[in-house]
């Protein structure tokens, strides 16, 4: 693959990540304005189950089909029919257990919501292999356009449904329309068409790799799914809705930057893995620049969330403020730890990253099972604690593998941390002393202006020599993307 083709692939992947995240944020805020937390939480619980089963139905063969050095048509055909079988089992499972889910949560509407939401599993399965084939052939432009078009259509249908007063059904409709639109567009742009061929030897080859990839996906993606379902069971659908909206706001913002930066970090770390000193220097620089971009976003949400809620999603979500603040802190910890996960891939030790994620999984699920249910803030604090444990474990592993210790990490993270603490302190004082009585829109605008000014002023005053380096590196990053 040529450098030019690689650059185009990274560019379109970045465009897709930023575009889909922006669309999802706007649609999330609009839907939250139209729905109450209980309806949002009920749909979130149902969709979390569907998303979990989708790891089996849609993603089981994805990685092996994209990464396998030699791929024959019979592999694709076998994977297609196997995926349909898995999806069929998943749909039947949802239909059979829908009644039990409603009884466990004491929410009768969950039964019918799950029955209809499970249709997306079958729709996703019908185009899963074609999507993997497109990615293998580096058709990232087609994939990006398809995904953004499907998300826009699904969001439009969901908002229309919410305006008509359909409540939790709006989010279920969004999921089903998203899957249906993705299927239709994929069939138009597909470069592979299945035939009725099933090879047992091919299935064995594919499964041997896919089970390992599935295990990783279950740990990485299953944490949030299981966490939400347990939180919804113990704390109720209102808290589940508040947690889900916090994730959608914070994680979408963080993903827009992480999705663009991760391929570049992976390329740099891979080239320097045989040069320990340069690798450690690159790691420090990546941590500093990554947190430099994400810390002020999360801190901005933290200090302005009351204005933000009143102005965008409405007073019915006022109870979500503390959970969103805790998730924002978790987003900052995740931003610092994400660089280490990329490092472990670059030095060909992905199992270290999986172990880190597994540690976070154990902490999050264990604590949410025993947390006192009197205070919903515990849900957000536990989620933040998960990333704190992952960061500490990652740092310990990085020290053992590449000699990257606590002192180097502290030096790298100090500039954005000092700047963001200065920003948070000044904006909090401003809000407490002068802005408590102003209109929400004016308050949000003034807090944003003061926060940006305080952040950059503190960087210039405390770390003047690094400010020019930041500007130069960010310009290079922009050109590369």
Buried (B, 14 or more C-beta within 10 A) or exposed (E): EEEEEEEBBBBBBBBBBBBBBBBBBBBBBBBBBBBBBBBBBBBBBBBBBBBBBBBBBBBBBBBBBBEBEEBEEBBBBBBBBBBBEBBBBBBEBBEEBBBEBBEEBEBEBBBBBBBBBBBBBBBBBBBBBBBBBBBBEBBBBBBBBBBBEBBBBBBEBBBEBBEEEBBBBBBBBBBBBBBBBBBBBBEEBBEBEBEEBBBEEBBEBBBEBBEBBBEBBBBBBBBBBBBBBBBBBBBBBBBBBBBBBBBBBBBBBBBBBBBBBBBBBBBBBBEBBEEEEEBBBBBBBBBBBBBBBBBBBBBBBBBBBBBBBBBBBBEBBBBBBBBBBBBBBBBBBBBBBBBBBBBBBBBEBBEBBBBBBBBBBBBBBEBBEEBEEEEBBBBBBBBBBBBBBBBBBBBBBBBEBBEBBEEBBEEBBBBBBBBBBBBBEBBBEBBEEEBEEBEBEEBBBBBBEBBBEBBBBBBEEBBEEBBEEBEEBEEEBEEBB
